[in-house]
Amino acid sequence: MPRYTLTLLGLDISFKTDADNKRIEAAQAFIENKYKELVAGAGDISKERVLTYLLLSLADDYLVAGDKLQRLEGKIGEILEKTSTEPDR
């Protein structure tokens, strides 16, 4: 398993993962961009508070995406059910 060492939000971190380098870089860029968005509108705020807001924002994005996926899977299931019960045309 590859080991990565990178600086993220001013913190040096090392970890092992099966993810490829492109995926790590994309995740790093995503987090840094979210962080910049939060800092831009926050004014003078502690890093801990900004990181907490970042965590909440990412958790919300994750939950919204999960709900959307669940709705889409439900719609796909309905479509498959309709097509499997309709007689051939």
C-alpha positions, 0 to 999 in steps of 0.5 A: 500500500502506497504511503503519502506525505502531503501538506494539507491546510498547513498541516503535514500528514502521512498516511497509507492508502490504496487510492492512486495519486490522482485521487489523492490530489483531487481530494486535496484540491477539493478540501483546500478549495472548500477551506478557501471558500469558508475562510473568504467569508469568515473574517478573523476566525480560528483555524479550529473553528474553520476546520469544524465548519469545513467538516460540517460542510463536507458532512452535509455534502456527503449526506445530500449526495447520499440522499440524491443517490438513494432517490436515483436508485429508487427511480431506476428501480421503478423504471426497471420494475415497469419495464420488466412487468410490461408486455413486449412491444 
